[in-house]
Amino acid sequence: MGTDGPRLESVSTIQPEHLGAHPPPAWFLDLLDELPRLNGLRPTPTPLVYVTRQGQTALGNGGHAGEGALVRAL
């Protein structure tokens, strides 16, 4: 599309996958919540779309650790 149309960008992240029956511990998720503040980061509004892999582990596919918390936050 032209410059006014949607833009598709691929973003790759290296994260451990959650393969066990137990979610990440609450202290770990709390630490992740603090990282932006500790690094002086502030939210920047952008017109992006997040595509989740939530539910893929139940289908035998991979998923990101803590993705459920991310989806709830978004």
N, CA, C and O atoms as a CHARMM CRD file, in Angstrom:
* protein
*
  296
    1    1 MET  N      0.83700  -1.18600   0.00000 PROA 1      0.00000
    2    1 MET  CA     0.00000   0.00000   0.00000 PROA 1      0.00000
    3    1 MET  C      0.87200   1.23500   0.00000 PROA 1      0.00000
    4    1 MET  O      2.08600   1.15900   0.18900 PROA 1      0.00000
    5    2 GLY  N      0.24300   2.36300  -0.21300 PROA 2      0.00000
    6    2 GLY  CA     0.96900   3.62300  -0.21300 PROA 2      0.00000
    7    2 GLY  C      1.40100   4.04200   1.18100 PROA 2      0.00000
    8    2 GLY  O      1.25700   3.28500   2.14200 PROA 2      0.00000
    9    3 THR  N      1.92300   5.23600   1.28200 PROA 3      0.00000
   10    3 THR  CA     2.44900   5.70500   2.56100 PROA 3      0.00000
   11    3 THR  C      1.36300   5.90000   3.61200 PROA 3      0.00000
   12    3 THR  O      1.66900   5.94200   4.80400 PROA 3      0.00000
   13    4 ASP  N      0.10600   6.01900   3.20100 PROA 4      0.00000
   14    4 ASP  CA    -0.97900   6.19000   4.16600 PROA 4      0.00000
   15    4 ASP  C     -1.59800   4.86300   4.59100 PROA 4      0.00000
   16    4 ASP  O     -2.43700   4.84200   5.49200 PROA 4      0.00000
   17    5 GLY  N     -1.20800   3.76400   3.96700 PROA 5      0.00000
   18    5 GLY  CA    -1.79700   2.46300   4.26500 PROA 5      0.00000
   19    5 GLY  C     -1.11700   1.77300   5.43800 PROA 5      0.00000
   20    5 GLY  O     -0.16700   2.30600   6.01000 PROA 5      0.00000
   21    6 PRO  N     -1.60100   0.59000   5.79500 PROA 6      0.00000
   22    6 PRO  CA    -1.01700  -0.15100   6.90800 PROA 6      0.00000
   23    6 PRO  C      0.41900  -0.57200   6.61100 PROA 6      0.00000
   24    6 PRO  O      0.80700  -0.75300   5.45700 PROA 6      0.00000
   25    7 ARG  N      1.17200  -0.71800   7.65000 PROA 7      0.00000
   26    7 ARG  CA     2.56200  -1.13500   7.53500 PROA 7      0.00000
   27    7 ARG  C      2.72700  -2.45000   8.29100 PROA 7      0.00000
   28    7 ARG  O      2.27700  -2.56700   9.43100 PROA 7      0.00000
   29    8 LEU  N      3.34900  -3.41500   7.68500 PROA 8      0.00000
   30    8 LEU  CA     3.58700  -4.70600   8.31800 PROA 8      0.00000
   31    8 LEU  C      5.06200  -4.80100   8.65800 PROA 8      0.00000
   32    8 LEU  O      5.92800  -4.62800   7.80000 PROA 8      0.00000
   33    9 GLU  N      5.32700  -5.07500   9.90800 PROA 9      0.00000
   34    9 GLU  CA     6.69600  -5.17900  10.36600 PROA 9      0.00000
   35    9 GLU  C      6.83900  -6.46500  11.15700 PROA 9      0.00000
   36    9 GLU  O      5.94800  -6.82300  11.92700 PROA 9      0.00000
   37   10 SER  N      7.92300  -7.14400  10.97800 PROA 10     0.00000
   38   10 SER  CA     8.17300  -8.37100  11.72500 PROA 10     0.00000
   39   10 SER  C      9.09300  -8.04600  12.89100 PROA 10     0.00000
   40   10 SER  O     10.13000  -7.40400  12.72300 PROA 10     0.00000
   41   11 VAL  N      8.70000  -8.49600  14.06600 PROA 11     0.00000
   42   11 VAL  CA     9.52100  -8.29400  15.25600 PROA 11     0.00000
   43   11 VAL  C      9.80700  -9.65700  15.86500 PROA 11     0.00000
   44   11 VAL  O      8.88500 -10.42400  16.14300 PROA 11     0.00000
   45   12 SER  N     11.06400  -9.95500  16.07100 PROA 12     0.00000
   46   12 SER  CA    11.45100 -11.22300  16.67900 PROA 12     0.00000
   47   12 SER  C     11.95200 -10.96700  18.08600 PROA 12     0.00000
   48   12 SER  O     12.67600 -10.00200  18.33500 PROA 12     0.00000
   49   13 THR  N     11.56500 -11.83100  18.99700 PROA 13     0.00000
   50   13 THR  CA    12.05600 -11.72700  20.36300 PROA 13     0.00000
   51   13 THR  C     12.59500 -13.07000  20.79900 PROA 13     0.00000
   52   13 THR  O     12.09800 -14.11800  20.38700 PROA 13     0.00000
   53   14 ILE  N     13.60500 -13.03400  21.62600 PROA 14     0.00000
   54   14 ILE  CA    14.15300 -14.25600  22.18900 PROA 14     0.00000
   55   14 ILE  C     13.64900 -14.33700  23.62300 PROA 14     0.00000
   56   14 ILE  O     14.06400 -13.56000  24.48300 PROA 14     0.00000
   57   15 GLN  N     12.76000 -15.27300  23.86900 PROA 15     0.00000
   58   15 GLN  CA    12.19300 -15.45400  25.19800 PROA 15     0.00000
   59   15 GLN  C     12.04700 -16.93400  25.46800 PROA 15     0.00000
   60   15 GLN  O     11.78400 -17.71300  24.55100 PROA 15     0.00000
   61   16 PRO  N     12.21700 -17.33200  26.72300 PROA 16     0.00000
   62   16 PRO  CA    11.96900 -18.73400  27.04000 PROA 16     0.00000
   63   16 PRO  C     10.48100 -19.02800  26.90000 PROA 16     0.00000
   64   16 PRO  O      9.64500 -18.18200  27.21600 PROA 16     0.00000
   65   17 GLU  N     10.15800 -20.20300  26.43800 PROA 17     0.00000
   66   17 GLU  CA     8.75300 -20.57800  26.32400 PROA 17     0.00000
   67   17 GLU  C      8.30100 -21.26800  27.59200 PROA 17     0.00000
   68   17 GLU  O      9.08800 -21.92100  28.27600 PROA 17     0.00000
   69   18 HSD  N      7.03700 -21.11900  27.89300 PROA 18     0.00000
   70   18 HSD  CA     6.44500 -21.74400  29.06300 PROA 18     0.00000
   71   18 HSD  C      5.93900 -23.11800  28.64400 PROA 18     0.00000
   72   18 HSD  O      4.92500 -23.23200  27.95500 PROA 18     0.00000
   73   19 LEU  N      6.64400 -24.14500  29.06100 PROA 19     0.00000
   74   19 LEU  CA     6.27900 -25.49100  28.64800 PROA 19     0.00000
   75   19 LEU  C      5.66700 -26.30300  29.77700 PROA 19     0.00000
   76   19 LEU  O      5.08500 -27.35800  29.52600 PROA 19     0.00000
   77   20 GLY  N      5.78400 -25.84000  31.00300 PROA 20     0.00000
   78   20 GLY  CA     5.27900 -26.59100  32.14400 PROA 20     0.00000
   79   20 GLY  C      3.82800 -26.28500  32.43800 PROA 20     0.00000
   80   20 GLY  O      3.17600 -25.51400  31.73400 PROA 20     0.00000
   81   21 ALA  N      3.33600 -26.91100  33.50000 PROA 21     0.00000
   82   21 ALA  CA     1.94600 -26.72700  33.90000 PROA 21     0.00000
   83   21 ALA  C      1.77300 -25.52700  34.82200 PROA 21     0.00000
   84   21 ALA  O      0.64800 -25.18800  35.18700 PROA 21     0.00000
   85   22 HSD  N      2.88000 -24.87700  35.20500 PROA 22     0.00000
   86   22 HSD  CA     2.80500 -23.78500  36.15600 PROA 22     0.00000
   87   22 HSD  C      3.13700 -22.45900  35.47200 PROA 22     0.00000
   88   22 HSD  O      4.10300 -22.38100  34.71300 PROA 22     0.00000
   89   23 PRO  N      2.35000 -21.42200  35.73100 PROA 23     0.00000
   90   23 PRO  CA     2.64400 -20.10200  35.15200 PROA 23     0.00000
   91   23 PRO  C      3.88300 -19.49500  35.80800 PROA 23     0.00000
   92   23 PRO  O      4.33800 -19.99700  36.83600 PROA 23     0.00000
   93   24 PRO  N      4.43500 -18.43200  35.23900 PROA 24     0.00000
   94   24 PRO  CA     5.58500 -17.76700  35.87200 PROA 24     0.00000
   95   24 PRO  C      5.18800 -17.28500  37.27100 PROA 24     0.00000
   96   24 PRO  O      4.03800 -16.90300  37.48700 PROA 24     0.00000
   97   25 PRO  N      6.12500 -17.30000  38.22000 PROA 25     0.00000
   98   25 PRO  CA     5.79000 -16.84200  39.57400 PROA 25     0.00000
   99   25 PRO  C      5.45000 -15.35800  39.59500 PROA 25     0.00000
  100   25 PRO  O      5.93600 -14.58300  38.77100 PROA 25     0.00000
  101   26 ALA  N      4.60800 -14.97600  40.55100 PROA 26     0.00000
  102   26 ALA  CA     4.14500 -13.58900  40.65900 PROA 26     0.00000
  103   26 ALA  C      5.31400 -12.62100  40.83000 PROA 26     0.00000
  104   26 ALA  O      5.28200 -11.52300  40.27500 PROA 26     0.00000
  105   27 TRP  N      6.35100 -13.00700  41.59200 PROA 27     0.00000
  106   27 TRP  CA     7.49600 -12.10700  41.81600 PROA 27     0.00000
  107   27 TRP  C      8.18700 -11.78700  40.49100 PROA 27     0.00000
  108   27 TRP  O      8.68300 -10.67500  40.30600 PROA 27     0.00000
  109   28 PHE  N      8.22600 -12.77000  39.55000 PROA 28     0.00000
  110   28 PHE  CA     8.87100 -12.54600  38.26300 PROA 28     0.00000
  111   28 PHE  C      8.06100 -11.55500  37.42200 PROA 28     0.00000
  112   28 PHE  O      8.62400 -10.65900  36.79400 PROA 28     0.00000
  113   29 LEU  N      6.74100 -11.72400  37.41500 PROA 29     0.00000
  114   29 LEU  CA     5.88200 -10.79800  36.67300 PROA 29     0.00000
  115   29 LEU  C      5.95000  -9.40000  37.28400 PROA 29     0.00000
  116   29 LEU  O      5.92700  -8.40300  36.56200 PROA 29     0.00000
  117   30 ASP  N      6.03400  -9.32600  38.62400 PROA 30     0.00000
  118   30 ASP  CA     6.18200  -8.02400  39.28300 PROA 30     0.00000
  119   30 ASP  C      7.49000  -7.35300  38.87000 PROA 30     0.00000
  120   30 ASP  O      7.52400  -6.14500  38.63800 PROA 30     0.00000
  121   31 LEU  N      8.56100  -8.13100  38.77700 PROA 31     0.00000
  122   31 LEU  CA     9.85200  -7.59500  38.35200 PROA 31     0.00000
  123   31 LEU  C      9.76900  -7.06600  36.91900 PROA 31     0.00000
  124   31 LEU  O     10.29200  -5.99200  36.62100 PROA 31     0.00000
  125   32 LEU  N      9.11300  -7.81700  36.03600 PROA 32     0.00000
  126   32 LEU  CA     8.94900  -7.35900  34.65600 PROA 32     0.00000
  127   32 LEU  C      8.16600  -6.04700  34.60000 PROA 32     0.00000
  128   32 LEU  O      8.45800  -5.17700  33.77800 PROA 32     0.00000
  129   33 ASP  N      7.16200  -5.91100  35.48700 PROA 33     0.00000
  130   33 ASP  CA     6.38800  -4.66400  35.53900 PROA 33     0.00000
  131   33 ASP  C      7.25000  -3.47400  35.94200 PROA 33     0.00000
  132   33 ASP  O      6.96800  -2.34400  35.54100 PROA 33     0.00000
  133   34 GLU  N      8.29100  -3.71200  36.72500 PROA 34     0.00000
  134   34 GLU  CA     9.15400  -2.63300  37.21100 PROA 34     0.00000
  135   34 GLU  C     10.24600  -2.23600  36.22100 PROA 34     0.00000
  136   34 GLU  O     10.79800  -1.14200  36.33300 PROA 34     0.00000
  137   35 LEU  N     10.56700  -3.08500  35.26800 PROA 35     0.00000
  138   35 LEU  CA    11.68200  -2.81100  34.36300 PROA 35     0.00000
  139   35 LEU  C     11.56000  -1.48800  33.60500 PROA 35     0.00000
  140   35 LEU  O     12.55300  -0.76600  33.51400 PROA 35     0.00000
  141   36 PRO  N     10.40000  -1.13400  33.05900 PROA 36     0.00000
  142   36 PRO  CA    10.31500   0.15800  32.35800 PROA 36     0.00000
  143   36 PRO  C     10.65900   1.33300  33.26900 PROA 36     0.00000
  144   36 PRO  O     11.38900   2.23800  32.86200 PROA 36     0.00000
  145   37 ARG  N     10.13800   1.32700  34.50300 PROA 37     0.00000
  146   37 ARG  CA    10.43100   2.41900  35.44100 PROA 37     0.00000
  147   37 ARG  C     11.92200   2.44300  35.79300 PROA 37     0.00000
  148   37 ARG  O     12.54500   3.50400  35.81400 PROA 37     0.00000
  149   38 LEU  N     12.47800   1.27600  36.06600 PROA 38     0.00000
  150   38 LEU  CA    13.88900   1.20100  36.43600 PROA 38     0.00000
  151   38 LEU  C     14.80600   1.68500  35.30700 PROA 38     0.00000
  152   38 LEU  O     15.90200   2.18100  35.56300 PROA 38     0.00000
  153   39 ASN  N     14.35500   1.53900  34.06800 PROA 39     0.00000
  154   39 ASN  CA    15.15400   1.95800  32.91300 PROA 39     0.00000
  155   39 ASN  C     14.73800   3.31700  32.35700 PROA 39     0.00000
  156   39 ASN  O     15.22100   3.73400  31.30400 PROA 39     0.00000
  157   40 GLY  N     13.84300   4.00700  33.06200 PROA 40     0.00000
  158   40 GLY  CA    13.43300   5.34900  32.63700 PROA 40     0.00000
  159   40 GLY  C     12.62400   5.36400  31.35300 PROA 40     0.00000
  160   40 GLY  O     12.65500   6.35300  30.62000 PROA 40     0.00000
  161   41 LEU  N     11.90300   4.29400  31.06500 PROA 41     0.00000
  162   41 LEU  CA    11.10300   4.22500  29.83000 PROA 41     0.00000
  163   41 LEU  C      9.69800   4.74300  30.08500 PROA 41     0.00000
  164   41 LEU  O      9.14100   4.55600  31.16700 PROA 41     0.00000
  165   42 ARG  N      9.13200   5.39400  29.08200 PROA 42     0.00000
  166   42 ARG  CA     7.76300   5.89400  29.16100 PROA 42     0.00000
  167   42 ARG  C      6.98400   5.37600  27.96200 PROA 42     0.00000
  168   42 ARG  O      7.55000   5.19000  26.88500 PROA 42     0.00000
  169   43 PRO  N      5.67000   5.13800  28.14500 PROA 43     0.00000
  170   43 PRO  CA     4.86100   4.65700  27.02000 PROA 43     0.00000
  171   43 PRO  C      4.82800   5.66200  25.87500 PROA 43     0.00000
  172   43 PRO  O      4.79600   6.87200  26.10200 PROA 43     0.00000
  173   44 THR  N      4.83700   5.16500  24.66500 PROA 44     0.00000
  174   44 THR  CA     4.71600   5.98800  23.46800 PROA 44     0.00000
  175   44 THR  C      3.57200   5.42800  22.63000 PROA 44     0.00000
  176   44 THR  O      3.68300   4.31900  22.10700 PROA 44     0.00000
  177   45 PRO  N      2.47900   6.17000  22.49100 PROA 45     0.00000
  178   45 PRO  CA     1.35400   5.67600  21.68800 PROA 45     0.00000
  179   45 PRO  C      1.77700   5.42400  20.23500 PROA 45     0.00000
  180   45 PRO  O      2.39100   6.28300  19.60100 PROA 45     0.00000
  181   46 THR  N      1.44700   4.25900  19.72700 PROA 46     0.00000
  182   46 THR  CA     1.73100   3.91700  18.33700 PROA 46     0.00000
  183   46 THR  C      0.56200   3.12600  17.77500 PROA 46     0.00000
  184   46 THR  O     -0.10600   2.40800  18.51900 PROA 46     0.00000
  185   47 PRO  N      0.30200   3.24100  16.48700 PROA 47     0.00000
  186   47 PRO  CA    -0.80000   2.50400  15.86000 PROA 47     0.00000
  187   47 PRO  C     -0.35900   1.09500  15.44200 PROA 47     0.00000
  188   47 PRO  O     -0.33100   0.77700  14.25300 PROA 47     0.00000
  189   48 LEU  N     -0.01400   0.25500  16.42500 PROA 48     0.00000
  190   48 LEU  CA     0.44800  -1.09800  16.12800 PROA 48     0.00000
  191   48 LEU  C     -0.60300  -2.12800  16.51100 PROA 48     0.00000
  192   48 LEU  O     -1.50900  -1.84500  17.29500 PROA 48     0.00000
  193   49 VAL  N     -0.47600  -3.29300  15.96600 PROA 49     0.00000
  194   49 VAL  CA    -1.36000  -4.41100  16.27200 PROA 49     0.00000
  195   49 VAL  C     -0.52500  -5.52100  16.88700 PROA 49     0.00000
  196   49 VAL  O      0.53800  -5.86200  16.36800 PROA 49     0.00000
  197   50 TYR  N     -1.00100  -6.08800  17.99300 PROA 50     0.00000
  198   50 TYR  CA    -0.33100  -7.20900  18.62000 PROA 50     0.00000
  199   50 TYR  C     -1.11400  -8.47300  18.29100 PROA 50     0.00000
  200   50 TYR  O     -2.32600  -8.52300  18.50100 PROA 50     0.00000
  201   51 VAL  N     -0.43900  -9.48800  17.78200 PROA 51     0.00000
  202   51 VAL  CA    -1.06500 -10.77100  17.46800 PROA 51     0.00000
  203   51 VAL  C     -0.56700 -11.77800  18.50100 PROA 51     0.00000
  204   51 VAL  O      0.62600 -12.07200  18.57400 PROA 51     0.00000
  205   52 THR  N     -1.48400 -12.29400  19.28600 PROA 52     0.00000
  206   52 THR  CA    -1.12500 -13.17900  20.38100 PROA 52     0.00000
  207   52 THR  C     -0.95900 -14.63300  19.93500 PROA 52     0.00000
  208   52 THR  O     -1.52100 -15.06600  18.92900 PROA 52     0.00000
  209   53 ARG  N     -0.18400 -15.35700  20.70300 PROA 53     0.00000
  210   53 ARG  CA    -0.07200 -16.80700  20.53200 PROA 53     0.00000
  211   53 ARG  C     -0.76200 -17.51000  21.69300 PROA 53     0.00000
  212   53 ARG  O     -0.62100 -18.72000  21.87100 PROA 53     0.00000
  213   54 GLN  N     -1.51100 -16.74100  22.47900 PROA 54     0.00000
  214   54 GLN  CA    -2.18800 -17.31100  23.64300 PROA 54     0.00000
  215   54 GLN  C     -3.09300 -18.45400  23.20400 PROA 54     0.00000
  216   54 GLN  O     -3.82700 -18.33500  22.22200 PROA 54     0.00000
  217   55 GLY  N     -3.03800 -19.55100  23.93000 PROA 55     0.00000
  218   55 GLY  CA    -3.84000 -20.72300  23.60400 PROA 55     0.00000
  219   55 GLY  C     -3.12200 -21.70400  22.70200 PROA 55     0.00000
  220   55 GLY  O     -3.59900 -22.82400  22.51900 PROA 55     0.00000
  221   56 GLN  N     -1.99400 -21.32100  22.13400 PROA 56     0.00000
  222   56 GLN  CA    -1.26900 -22.20400  21.22600 PROA 56     0.00000
  223   56 GLN  C     -0.61400 -23.37500  21.94500 PROA 56     0.00000
  224   56 GLN  O     -0.46500 -24.44900  21.36300 PROA 56     0.00000
  225   57 THR  N     -0.21400 -23.18100  23.21600 PROA 57     0.00000
  226   57 THR  CA     0.40800 -24.26800  23.96500 PROA 57     0.00000
  227   57 THR  C     -0.55400 -25.44200  24.09500 PROA 57     0.00000
  228   57 THR  O     -0.14400 -26.59800  23.99500 PROA 57     0.00000
  229   58 ALA  N     -1.82900 -25.14900  24.31600 PROA 58     0.00000
  230   58 ALA  CA    -2.83800 -26.20600  24.43500 PROA 58     0.00000
  231   58 ALA  C     -2.98900 -26.98400  23.13000 PROA 58     0.00000
  232   58 ALA  O     -3.44100 -28.12900  23.13800 PROA 58     0.00000
  233   59 LEU  N     -2.61900 -26.37400  22.02200 PROA 59     0.00000
  234   59 LEU  CA    -2.71000 -27.03800  20.71500 PROA 59     0.00000
  235   59 LEU  C     -1.41500 -27.75400  20.34700 PROA 59     0.00000
  236   59 LEU  O     -1.30400 -28.32300  19.26100 PROA 59     0.00000
  237   60 GLY  N     -0.42000 -27.72500  21.26200 PROA 60     0.00000
  238   60 GLY  CA     0.84900 -28.38700  20.99400 PROA 60     0.00000
  239   60 GLY  C      1.87800 -27.48000  20.34500 PROA 60     0.00000
  240   60 GLY  O      2.93900 -27.94400  19.92800 PROA 60     0.00000
  241   61 ASN  N      1.57500 -26.18700  20.25600 PROA 61     0.00000
  242   61 ASN  CA     2.51100 -25.22000  19.68400 PROA 61     0.00000
  243   61 ASN  C      3.16700 -24.42000  20.80600 PROA 61     0.00000
  244   61 ASN  O      2.75800 -24.52800  21.96200 PROA 61     0.00000
  245   62 GLY  N      4.16300 -23.63500  20.48300 PROA 62     0.00000
  246   62 GLY  CA     4.85800 -22.83800  21.48400 PROA 62     0.00000
  247   62 GLY  C      4.10300 -21.58100  21.86100 PROA 62     0.00000
  248   62 GLY  O      3.20100 -21.13900  21.14900 PROA 62     0.00000
  249   63 GLY  N      4.48600 -21.01900  22.98600 PROA 63     0.00000
  250   63 GLY  CA     3.91600 -19.76800  23.44900 PROA 63     0.00000
  251   63 GLY  C      4.93900 -19.05000  24.30000 PROA 63     0.00000
  252   63 GLY  O      5.89600 -19.66400  24.77100 PROA 63     0.00000
  253   64 HSD  N      4.75000 -17.75800  24.50400 PROA 64     0.00000
  254   64 HSD  CA     5.69100 -16.98000  25.30000 PROA 64     0.00000
  255   64 HSD  C      5.32100 -17.04700  26.77400 PROA 64     0.00000
  256   64 HSD  O      4.14200 -17.05500  27.12700 PROA 64     0.00000
  257   65 ALA  N      6.33600 -17.09500  27.63300 PROA 65     0.00000
  258   65 ALA  CA     6.10800 -17.06900  29.07600 PROA 65     0.00000
  259   65 ALA  C      5.42100 -15.76900  29.46800 PROA 65     0.00000
  260   65 ALA  O      5.84200 -14.69200  29.04500 PROA 65     0.00000
  261   66 GLY  N      4.38500 -15.85900  30.26000 PROA 66     0.00000
  262   66 GLY  CA     3.68300 -14.66800  30.72600 PROA 66     0.00000
  263   66 GLY  C      2.81000 -14.00200  29.69500 PROA 66     0.00000
  264   66 GLY  O      2.38100 -12.86600  29.90000 PROA 66     0.00000
  265   67 GLU  N      2.53100 -14.66900  28.59200 PROA 67     0.00000
  266   67 GLU  CA     1.74100 -14.01400  27.54500 PROA 67     0.00000
  267   67 GLU  C      0.32400 -13.69200  27.99300 PROA 67     0.00000
  268   67 GLU  O     -0.24400 -12.68500  27.57200 PROA 67     0.00000
  269   68 GLY  N     -0.24900 -14.53200  28.83800 PROA 68     0.00000
  270   68 GLY  CA    -1.58500 -14.24500  29.35400 PROA 68     0.00000
  271   68 GLY  C     -1.63600 -12.91500  30.08800 PROA 68     0.00000
  272   68 GLY  O     -2.59900 -12.15900  29.95300 PROA 68     0.00000
  273   69 ALA  N     -0.59000 -12.63200  30.86800 PROA 69     0.00000
  274   69 ALA  CA    -0.52300 -11.35800  31.59600 PROA 69     0.00000
  275   69 ALA  C     -0.38300 -10.19800  30.61500 PROA 69     0.00000
  276   69 ALA  O     -0.97900  -9.13900  30.81500 PROA 69     0.00000
  277   70 LEU  N      0.39300 -10.39100  29.56900 PROA 70     0.00000
  278   70 LEU  CA     0.56600  -9.35200  28.54700 PROA 70     0.00000
  279   70 LEU  C     -0.76200  -9.06800  27.85300 PROA 70     0.00000
  280   70 LEU  O     -1.13400  -7.91000  27.66800 PROA 70     0.00000
  281   71 VAL  N     -1.47000 -10.11700  27.47200 PROA 71     0.00000
  282   71 VAL  CA    -2.76300  -9.94800  26.79800 PROA 71     0.00000
  283   71 VAL  C     -3.74800  -9.21300  27.69200 PROA 71     0.00000
  284   71 VAL  O     -4.47300  -8.33700  27.22200 PROA 71     0.00000
  285   72 ARG  N     -3.78500  -9.56000  28.98500 PROA 72     0.00000
  286   72 ARG  CA    -4.69500  -8.86500  29.91500 PROA 72     0.00000
  287   72 ARG  C     -4.30700  -7.39000  30.04900 PROA 72     0.00000
  288   72 ARG  O     -5.17900  -6.52600  30.15200 PROA 72     0.00000
  289   73 ALA  N     -3.01200  -7.10200  30.04600 PROA 73     0.00000
  290   73 ALA  CA    -2.55500  -5.72000  30.18400 PROA 73     0.00000
  291   73 ALA  C     -2.89500  -4.89100  28.95500 PROA 73     0.00000
  292   73 ALA  O     -3.20300  -3.70500  29.07300 PROA 73     0.00000
  293   74 LEU  N     -2.84300  -5.50100  27.78000 PROA 74     0.00000
  294   74 LEU  CA    -3.14200  -4.77300  26.54900 PROA 74     0.00000
  295   74 LEU  C     -4.63200  -4.54400  26.41800 PROA 74     0.00000
  296   74 LEU  O     -5.08200  -3.94500  25.44200 PROA 74     0.00000
